[in-house]
Amino acid sequence: MCTNCNIAIDQSQSDQFAERMLGILNDGALGLMISVGYRTGLFDTMGEMEASTSDEIAKAAELNERYVREWLGVMVTGGIVSYLPSNKKYTLPAEHAAWLTRKSSPNNIAVTAQWLPLMAQVEDRIVESFQNGGGLQYSEYQRFNEVMADESAQTVVAPLLDTLLPLVDGLKEQLEKGIHALDVGCGKGKALITLANAFPNSTFVGYDFLDSAVSDANKEAASKGLRNITFEQRDAATFDAHEQYDIVFTFDSVHDQANPQVMLNNIFKALKPRGTYFCQDIAGSSHLENNLNHPIGPLMYTISTTHCMSVSLAQNGAGLGAMWGKELATEMIQKAGFKTVEMKELEHDIINYYYIASK
């Protein structure tokens, strides 16, 4: 029975919401095409060109002109690319290129746009999970490792040496002298490889659940001739190391675990006395009402629904989700046994919090 049929509505408010819905549809379409522009290199190509025709842009990017022209239609109507009808030439303004090209990293937001089509690929399976519970296996997400590596290159690898390591007093000096470090949930190992290359006196070990990620990481380390680093396929909930490491890193890898508390317990055990745990994870609160003004709240909750929470629930796990938040994160790290936990923020970083825990 309809309970709202006779309720009067504020027509102005309703019209405003309709306009917002149209904006969402347009922006959603733009997000998809921004991902295409990143993957095809079109933004990079246009960022180096003067005003050009679609044919000139397609030739420079080595792409099919008809597809490029239609993509440009999206970019022009979306206000991303400028267009002069008189000569049919297109321009990517420098002010826009600063947020869309690989050269602009770590400020390239086009990298993050890749999450939209990646998550859309599993929509049918997510709907099934809404109906039946459970979730998706890591293997069901095409390009996940690739997109995660792209994202990590900006948020972790680029600032790692000069910005992130100084968050821990004396850590760079320790790494220069030589210590043992572990990265749990290392993915393709981009961060750890950067550290191994910068600090040859230290040794580095990376664990990841996915064989494909570990294989890629070992291949890259070998191609760089690094002898102080190894990658192994390990489950974060079952690895058993006892006081072997001076520091353990996790980069955006705790919240999607099936057994995150067990993972944190294992990290505590793996650290030597007075060892340090460095945890980078998604910025946010454990309480929804505190995230109302989060600059990318809808995006983070969407990625959480369609991936982070789902892969955990697929293993009958805790299903923390990306927005598990600083309150719960601090509580769980303390529960693992750490004496102190300090959360740090970086002014330029709206995506991450950094937890520094001492054993």
C-alpha positions as CSV (number, residue, x, y, z in Angstrom):
1,M,0.0,0.0,0.0
2,C,1.3,3.5,-0.9
3,T,2.0,5.5,2.3
4,N,3.4,8.6,0.6
5,C,0.9,9.1,-2.3
6,N,-0.9,12.0,-0.7
7,I,2.1,13.7,0.8
8,A,2.8,17.2,-0.6
9,I,6.3,17.8,-1.8
10,D,8.5,20.9,-2.2
11,Q,8.5,21.1,-6.0
12,S,11.6,23.4,-6.0
13,Q,13.5,20.9,-3.9
14,S,12.3,18.1,-6.1
15,D,13.4,19.9,-9.3
16,Q,16.8,20.6,-7.8
17,F,17.2,16.9,-7.0
18,A,16.2,16.0,-10.6
19,E,19.0,18.3,-11.8
20,R,21.4,16.7,-9.5
21,M,20.4,13.3,-10.8
22,L,21.1,14.4,-14.4
23,G,24.5,15.7,-13.2
24,I,25.3,12.4,-11.6
25,L,24.5,10.6,-14.9
26,N,26.7,12.9,-16.9
27,D,29.5,12.8,-14.4
28,G,29.3,9.0,-14.2
29,A,29.7,8.9,-17.9
30,L,32.6,11.3,-17.8
31,G,34.3,9.2,-15.1
32,L,34.2,6.2,-17.4
33,M,35.6,8.1,-20.4
34,I,38.3,9.7,-18.2
35,S,39.5,6.2,-17.4
36,V,39.6,5.5,-21.1
37,G,41.5,8.7,-21.7
38,Y,44.1,7.6,-19.1
39,R,44.5,4.1,-20.4
40,T,44.8,5.1,-24.0
41,G,47.3,7.9,-23.2
42,L,45.0,10.5,-24.8
43,F,45.4,13.0,-22.0
44,D,49.2,12.5,-22.1
45,T,49.2,13.1,-25.8
46,M,47.0,16.1,-25.7
47,G,48.9,17.6,-22.8
48,E,52.0,17.9,-25.1
49,M,50.1,19.3,-28.2
50,E,48.8,22.7,-29.3
51,A,45.2,23.0,-30.5
52,S,44.8,20.1,-32.9
53,T,42.2,18.3,-35.0
54,S,40.8,14.8,-34.0
55,D,42.9,13.3,-36.9
56,E,46.1,15.0,-35.6
57,I,45.4,13.8,-32.1
58,A,44.6,10.3,-33.2
59,K,47.8,10.0,-35.2
60,A,49.9,11.4,-32.4
61,A,48.3,8.9,-30.0
62,E,48.4,6.1,-32.5
63,L,44.7,5.4,-32.1
64,N,41.6,5.1,-34.3
65,E,40.4,8.6,-35.3
66,R,36.7,7.8,-35.2
67,Y,36.9,6.6,-31.6
68,V,39.0,9.5,-30.6
69,R,36.6,12.0,-32.2
70,E,33.6,10.5,-30.3
71,W,35.7,10.5,-27.0
72,L,36.5,14.2,-27.7
73,G,32.8,14.8,-27.9
74,V,32.4,13.6,-24.3
75,M,35.4,15.6,-23.2
76,V,34.1,18.8,-24.8
77,T,30.5,18.6,-23.6
78,G,31.9,17.6,-20.2
79,G,34.0,20.8,-19.9
80,I,37.3,19.0,-19.9
81,V,38.6,19.8,-23.4
82,S,38.1,23.1,-25.2
83,Y,36.9,23.2,-28.8
84,L,36.9,25.8,-31.6
85,P,34.2,25.0,-34.2
86,S,35.8,27.4,-36.7
87,N,38.8,25.1,-37.2
88,K,37.5,22.0,-35.5
89,K,40.5,21.9,-33.2
90,Y,40.7,20.6,-29.6
91,T,42.8,21.7,-26.7
92,L,43.4,20.3,-23.3
93,P,43.9,23.3,-21.0
94,A,47.1,23.2,-19.0
95,E,45.0,23.8,-15.8
96,H,43.1,20.5,-16.6
97,A,46.2,18.6,-17.8
98,A,47.7,19.2,-14.3
99,W,45.2,16.7,-12.9
100,L,44.9,14.3,-15.8
101,T,48.3,13.3,-17.2
102,R,51.0,10.9,-16.1
103,K,53.4,13.8,-16.0
104,S,51.3,15.4,-13.3
105,S,51.6,12.4,-10.9
106,P,51.1,12.3,-7.9
107,N,48.2,14.6,-8.7
108,N,46.7,12.6,-11.6
109,I,43.1,12.0,-10.7
110,A,42.5,10.1,-14.0
111,V,44.4,7.2,-12.4
112,T,41.6,6.9,-9.7
113,A,38.9,7.0,-12.4
114,Q,39.9,3.5,-13.4
115,W,38.1,2.2,-10.3
116,L,34.7,3.1,-11.9
117,P,34.8,0.7,-14.8
118,L,36.7,-1.9,-12.8
119,M,33.9,-2.0,-10.1
120,A,31.2,-1.9,-12.7
121,Q,32.5,-5.1,-14.2
122,V,31.3,-7.0,-11.1
123,E,27.9,-5.3,-10.7
124,D,25.9,-8.5,-11.5
125,R,27.9,-10.5,-9.0
126,I,27.5,-7.7,-6.4
127,V,23.7,-7.7,-6.9
128,E,23.8,-11.5,-6.3
129,S,25.7,-10.9,-3.1
130,F,23.1,-8.3,-2.0
131,Q,20.4,-11.0,-2.5
132,N,22.3,-14.1,-1.2
133,G,25.1,-12.8,1.0
134,G,28.8,-13.8,0.6
135,G,31.0,-11.9,-1.9
136,L,33.5,-12.1,-4.7
137,Q,36.9,-13.7,-4.8
138,Y,40.0,-11.6,-5.7
139,S,40.3,-13.5,-9.0
140,E,36.9,-12.1,-10.2
141,Y,38.2,-8.6,-10.5
142,Q,39.9,-8.0,-13.8
143,R,42.8,-5.5,-13.8
144,F,42.6,-5.1,-10.0
145,N,46.3,-5.6,-9.5
146,E,47.1,-3.2,-12.4
147,V,44.8,-0.5,-11.1
148,M,46.0,-0.9,-7.5
149,A,49.6,-0.6,-8.7
150,D,48.8,2.6,-10.6
151,E,47.1,4.0,-7.5
152,S,49.8,3.0,-5.2
153,A,52.4,4.5,-7.4
154,Q,50.9,7.9,-6.6
155,T,49.7,7.6,-3.1
156,V,52.5,5.4,-1.7
157,V,55.5,5.0,-4.0
158,A,56.0,8.6,-5.1
159,P,55.9,10.1,-1.5
160,L,57.5,7.1,0.2
161,L,61.1,8.1,0.6
162,D,60.7,11.9,1.2
163,T,57.3,12.1,2.9
164,L,56.2,8.8,4.4
165,L,59.3,7.4,6.0
166,P,60.0,10.6,7.9
167,L,56.7,10.0,9.7
168,V,58.7,7.5,11.8
169,D,61.5,9.2,13.7
170,G,64.9,7.7,12.7
171,L,63.5,5.2,10.3
172,K,65.5,6.4,7.3
173,E,68.7,6.2,9.3
174,Q,67.9,2.7,10.5
175,L,67.2,1.6,6.9
176,E,70.5,3.1,5.7
177,K,72.4,1.1,8.4
178,G,70.5,-2.1,7.7
179,I,67.4,-3.6,9.2
180,H,64.8,-6.3,8.3
181,A,61.5,-5.1,6.9
182,L,58.3,-6.9,5.9
183,D,55.3,-5.7,3.8
184,V,52.1,-7.7,4.4
185,G,49.7,-7.5,1.5
186,C,52.4,-6.1,-0.8
187,G,50.5,-6.5,-4.1
188,K,53.0,-6.1,-7.0
189,G,55.6,-4.9,-4.5
190,K,56.1,-1.4,-5.9
191,A,56.7,0.2,-2.5
192,L,59.0,-2.5,-1.2
193,I,61.0,-2.5,-4.4
194,T,61.5,1.2,-4.1
195,L,62.8,0.7,-0.5
196,A,65.1,-2.2,-1.5
197,N,66.6,-0.1,-4.2
198,A,67.1,2.9,-1.9
199,F,68.5,1.0,1.1
200,P,70.8,-1.8,-0.1
201,N,72.0,-2.5,3.5
202,S,68.5,-3.6,4.6
203,T,66.6,-6.7,3.6
204,F,63.0,-6.8,2.5
205,V,60.3,-9.4,2.4
206,G,56.8,-9.1,0.8
207,Y,53.8,-11.3,1.4
208,D,50.7,-11.3,-0.7
209,F,47.7,-13.7,-1.0
210,L,47.7,-13.6,-4.9
211,D,50.2,-15.7,-6.8
212,S,50.0,-13.4,-9.8
213,A,50.9,-10.4,-7.8
214,V,53.9,-12.2,-6.2
215,S,55.1,-13.4,-9.5
216,D,55.0,-9.9,-11.0
217,A,56.8,-8.5,-8.0
218,N,59.6,-11.1,-8.2
219,K,60.0,-10.5,-11.9
220,E,60.4,-6.7,-11.4
221,A,62.8,-7.1,-8.5
222,A,64.9,-9.5,-10.6
223,S,64.8,-7.1,-13.6
224,K,66.3,-4.4,-11.4
225,G,69.0,-6.7,-10.1
226,L,67.9,-6.4,-6.5
227,R,69.3,-9.1,-4.2
228,N,68.0,-7.8,-0.9
229,I,64.3,-8.5,-1.5
230,T,62.0,-11.5,-1.8
231,F,58.3,-11.9,-2.4
232,E,56.3,-14.9,-1.2
233,Q,52.7,-16.1,-1.5
234,R,51.3,-16.0,2.1
235,D,48.0,-15.6,3.8
236,A,48.1,-12.7,6.2
237,A,46.0,-14.7,8.7
238,T,48.2,-17.7,8.7
239,F,51.8,-16.5,8.4
240,D,53.9,-17.3,11.5
241,A,57.0,-15.2,12.0
242,H,58.4,-14.6,15.5
243,E,60.4,-11.5,16.3
244,Q,62.1,-11.4,12.9
245,Y,61.5,-7.9,11.7
246,D,62.4,-4.4,12.8
247,I,59.5,-2.8,10.9
248,V,56.4,-4.1,9.3
249,F,54.5,-2.2,6.6
250,T,50.9,-2.5,5.4
251,F,49.8,-0.3,2.6
252,D,46.0,-0.2,2.2
253,S,45.7,-3.9,3.0
254,V,44.2,-4.5,6.4
255,H,40.5,-3.5,5.9
256,D,39.8,-6.1,3.1
257,Q,41.2,-9.1,5.0
258,A,39.0,-12.0,6.1
259,N,40.6,-12.0,9.5
260,P,42.1,-8.5,10.1
261,Q,42.5,-8.9,13.8
262,V,44.5,-12.1,13.3
263,M,46.6,-10.3,10.7
264,L,47.4,-7.5,13.1
265,N,48.2,-10.1,15.8
266,N,50.6,-11.9,13.5
267,I,52.3,-8.6,12.6
268,F,52.8,-7.9,16.3
269,K,54.4,-11.3,16.8
270,A,56.6,-10.8,13.7
271,L,58.2,-7.7,15.1
272,K,61.3,-7.7,17.2
273,P,61.0,-6.0,20.7
274,R,60.7,-2.2,20.2
275,G,59.8,-2.8,16.6
276,T,57.5,-0.5,14.6
277,Y,54.3,-1.1,12.6
278,F,53.6,1.4,9.8
279,C,50.0,1.1,8.6
280,Q,48.6,3.2,5.7
281,D,44.9,2.9,5.3
282,I,41.8,4.8,4.1
283,A,41.1,8.1,5.8
284,G,37.7,8.2,7.5
285,S,35.7,7.7,10.7
286,S,34.1,4.4,11.9
287,H,30.9,6.4,12.3
288,L,28.9,7.4,9.2
289,E,27.8,10.7,10.7
290,N,31.4,11.8,10.8
291,N,32.0,11.1,7.1
292,L,29.2,13.4,5.8
293,N,31.8,15.9,4.5
294,H,34.4,13.4,3.4
295,P,35.7,14.8,0.1
296,I,35.4,11.4,-1.6
297,G,33.0,9.6,0.7
298,P,30.7,8.2,-2.0
299,L,33.6,6.9,-4.0
300,M,35.2,5.2,-0.9
301,Y,31.9,3.6,0.2
302,T,31.3,2.4,-3.4
303,I,34.8,0.8,-3.7
304,S,34.2,-0.8,-0.3
305,T,30.8,-2.2,-1.2
306,T,32.0,-3.6,-4.6
307,H,35.4,-4.8,-3.5
308,C,36.9,-4.4,0.0
309,M,34.0,-5.6,2.0
310,S,33.0,-8.2,-0.6
311,V,36.3,-10.0,-0.9
312,S,36.4,-10.4,2.9
313,L,32.8,-11.6,3.1
314,A,33.5,-14.1,0.3
315,Q,35.8,-15.8,2.8
316,N,33.3,-15.6,5.6
317,G,35.4,-12.8,7.0
318,A,34.8,-9.7,9.1
319,G,33.8,-7.5,6.1
320,L,35.3,-4.3,7.7
321,G,35.2,-2.4,4.4
322,A,37.4,0.5,3.4
323,M,35.6,2.9,5.7
324,W,36.4,0.9,8.9
325,G,37.7,4.2,10.2
326,K,40.3,5.6,12.6
327,E,38.4,4.7,15.8
328,L,38.2,1.0,15.0
329,A,41.6,0.8,13.4
330,T,43.2,2.3,16.5
331,E,41.3,-0.1,18.8
332,M,42.3,-3.2,16.7
333,I,45.9,-2.2,16.5
334,Q,46.0,-1.7,20.3
335,K,44.2,-5.0,20.8
336,A,47.0,-6.8,18.9
337,G,49.3,-5.7,21.7
338,F,51.0,-2.5,20.6
339,K,51.9,-0.1,23.4
340,T,51.3,3.1,21.5
341,V,49.4,4.0,18.3
342,E,49.7,7.4,16.8
343,M,47.6,8.4,13.8
344,K,49.2,10.9,11.4
345,E,47.8,12.9,8.5
346,L,49.5,14.6,5.5
347,E,48.0,18.0,4.5
348,H,48.0,17.1,0.8
349,D,46.6,13.6,1.3
350,I,42.8,13.3,1.5
351,I,42.7,9.6,1.0
352,N,44.9,8.1,3.7
353,Y,45.7,8.0,7.4
354,Y,49.0,6.7,8.7
355,Y,49.2,4.7,11.9
356,I,52.5,4.4,13.6
357,A,52.5,1.7,16.3
358,S,55.3,0.7,18.7
359,K,55.7,-2.8,20.2
